[in-house]
Amino acid sequence: MIMTAEQKKCPKCKVAIPKSAKICPGCGLNIQRRTITNIAIIVAGIAVLLGMFIKGSIESRAKKLAECIVSAQCTGDKNQKHFYNYCGYAVQKQARFAFRWTNVKEEPQFDVFKWFDQSTGKITGFGNKIQFQTNTGAWQNMAYECELDLVNKKVVGVRIK
């Protein structure tokens, strides 16, 4: 059997049929339905693979999140914006005169974290990237600590050293 460029084989009876044929004249197979079925099978296969990938990705992220919750440093790093918004302001309020942050564009304000009370979601952030102005106008580097309640997003305490 010699086929031309305008022909294809019927998948069932192997007879040469026109490429535009929707039904095989030899066996009556619905060629168009078979093509749609094949496309549906391919799409379903891709969906299954994508679902397995997403499930694995979610499980991986959930595992990392569970590990992070145990680590104060990881939890603090993930909540830098809350430390910046709540604790940063609380630290600034401790200045008697003026204050200025140093290196906050390159480094976070809080770089070390320890659990204050892990069971209630309270964590302490430590930093040293602020200067307070003294009564003589000089700038003095300061170290600070801030306890933050991550559940209620509120400052529990601030200390300047």
C-alpha positions as CSV (number, residue, x, y, z in Angstrom):
1,M,0.0,0.0,0.0
2,I,1.5,3.3,-1.1
3,M,0.3,6.4,0.7
4,T,0.4,10.0,-0.7
5,A,1.2,13.1,1.3
6,E,-2.6,13.8,1.5
7,Q,-3.3,10.4,3.2
8,K,-3.0,8.7,6.5
9,K,-3.5,5.2,7.9
10,C,-6.6,4.3,9.8
11,P,-5.4,3.3,13.3
12,K,-7.8,0.3,13.4
13,C,-7.8,-1.3,9.9
14,K,-4.6,0.3,8.5
15,V,-6.3,1.3,5.2
16,A,-5.0,4.5,3.5
17,I,-7.6,7.3,4.0
18,P,-7.6,11.0,3.2
19,K,-6.1,13.2,6.0
20,S,-9.3,15.1,6.1
21,A,-11.5,12.0,6.7
22,K,-13.5,12.0,9.9
23,I,-14.7,8.4,9.6
24,C,-12.7,5.5,8.0
25,P,-14.5,4.2,4.9
26,G,-13.0,0.7,5.5
27,C,-14.0,0.0,9.1
28,G,-16.2,2.9,10.1
29,L,-13.9,4.1,12.9
30,N,-14.6,7.7,14.0
31,I,-11.2,9.3,13.5
32,Q,-12.1,12.7,14.8
33,R,-13.5,11.3,18.1
34,R,-10.3,9.2,18.5
35,T,-8.2,12.4,18.1
36,I,-10.3,14.3,20.7
37,T,-10.0,11.3,23.0
38,N,-6.2,11.2,22.6
39,I,-6.0,14.9,23.4
40,A,-8.2,14.4,26.4
41,I,-5.9,11.6,27.6
42,I,-2.8,13.8,27.1
43,V,-4.4,16.7,29.0
44,A,-5.5,14.4,31.8
45,G,-2.0,13.0,32.0
46,I,-0.4,16.5,32.2
47,A,-3.0,17.4,34.9
48,V,-2.0,14.3,37.0
49,L,1.7,15.1,36.7
50,L,1.1,18.7,37.5
51,G,-1.0,17.7,40.5
52,M,1.8,15.4,41.8
53,F,4.3,18.2,41.3
54,I,2.2,20.7,43.2
55,K,1.4,18.2,46.0
56,G,5.1,17.5,46.4
57,S,5.8,21.2,46.4
58,I,3.1,21.9,49.0
59,E,4.3,19.0,51.2
60,S,7.9,20.3,50.9
61,R,6.8,23.9,51.8
62,A,4.7,22.5,54.7
63,K,7.7,20.6,56.0
64,K,10.0,23.7,55.8
65,L,7.4,25.8,57.5
66,A,7.1,23.2,60.3
67,E,10.9,23.2,60.7
68,C,10.9,27.0,60.6
69,I,8.3,27.4,63.4
70,V,10.7,25.5,65.7
71,S,13.6,27.8,64.9
72,A,13.4,31.3,66.4
73,Q,15.9,32.6,63.8
74,C,13.9,31.3,60.9
75,T,10.6,32.6,62.4
76,G,12.2,36.0,63.0
77,D,13.7,36.2,59.5
78,K,10.3,35.3,58.0
79,N,8.6,38.1,60.2
80,Q,11.2,40.8,59.5
81,K,8.4,43.1,58.2
82,H,6.5,42.9,61.5
83,F,9.7,43.6,63.4
84,Y,10.4,46.6,61.1
85,N,6.8,47.9,61.5
86,Y,6.2,47.3,65.2
87,C,9.5,47.0,66.9
88,G,11.4,49.5,64.8
89,Y,9.0,52.2,65.8
90,A,9.1,51.1,69.5
91,V,12.9,51.3,69.5
92,Q,12.8,54.8,67.9
93,K,10.5,56.0,70.6
94,Q,13.2,55.2,73.2
95,A,15.4,58.0,71.9
96,R,15.5,61.0,74.2
97,F,16.5,63.3,71.3
98,A,17.1,62.3,67.7
99,F,17.8,58.9,66.2
100,R,19.1,57.5,62.9
101,W,19.1,54.0,61.6
102,T,22.4,52.7,60.1
103,N,22.7,50.1,57.3
104,V,19.0,49.3,57.3
105,K,18.9,49.4,53.4
106,E,21.6,46.7,53.2
107,E,20.8,44.8,56.4
108,P,17.6,44.2,58.4
109,Q,17.1,46.1,61.7
110,F,16.9,42.9,63.6
111,D,19.3,40.1,62.8
112,V,19.3,37.7,65.7
113,F,16.1,36.1,67.2
114,K,15.4,34.0,70.2
115,W,12.1,32.7,71.5
116,F,10.7,34.7,74.4
117,D,7.8,32.3,74.8
118,Q,7.3,29.9,71.9
119,S,4.0,28.5,73.1
120,T,2.4,31.9,72.8
121,G,4.2,33.1,69.7
122,K,6.4,35.7,71.4
123,I,9.9,36.2,70.0
124,T,12.7,38.5,70.9
125,G,14.6,40.3,68.1
126,F,18.1,41.8,68.7
127,G,19.9,44.5,66.7
128,N,22.4,47.3,66.8
129,K,21.7,49.4,63.8
130,I,20.5,52.6,65.4
131,Q,22.3,55.7,66.8
132,F,20.8,58.0,69.4
133,Q,21.8,61.6,69.7
134,T,23.1,62.5,73.1
135,N,22.4,65.8,74.9
136,T,25.7,67.2,73.5
137,G,24.7,66.4,69.9
138,A,27.0,63.4,69.5
139,W,25.7,60.2,68.0
140,Q,26.0,57.0,70.1
141,N,25.6,53.4,68.7
142,M,22.9,51.5,70.5
143,A,22.0,47.9,70.9
144,Y,18.3,47.0,71.3
145,E,16.0,44.1,72.0
146,C,12.3,43.9,71.2
147,E,9.8,41.2,72.3
148,L,7.1,40.9,69.7
149,D,3.8,38.9,70.0
150,L,3.5,37.5,66.5
151,V,-0.1,36.3,67.1
152,N,-1.5,39.7,68.1
153,K,1.2,41.7,66.2
154,K,2.0,43.8,69.2
155,V,5.2,44.8,71.1
156,V,5.5,43.2,74.5
157,G,8.7,45.0,75.6
158,V,11.7,47.0,74.4
159,R,15.2,47.4,75.9
160,I,18.0,49.7,74.8
161,K,21.6,49.0,75.8
